[in-house]
Amino acid sequence: MSKKTITIQQYGSPIRCPELQRLHLKGLGLGKMHKIRVLEDTPSVRGLIKKLPHLVKVIKED
């Protein structure tokens, strides 16, 4: 059984964001503009993405 993955990209800058949102970005493995990550699709990852709708977009769900 293959695990589901989700591909996300950071498109917003965390310069004027609270420190907690910067930490959420680091938790997702992001931090620089236009960086793309492929992560396992878990509820915790989904929760972090929902907290950063202005900084992160979902490119692909497998």
Protein Blocks (a to p, Z undefined) as FASTA:
>chain_A
ZZdddddddfbdfklgcfklmmmmmmnopabehiacdddddfklmmmmmmmmmlbccfbd
ZZ
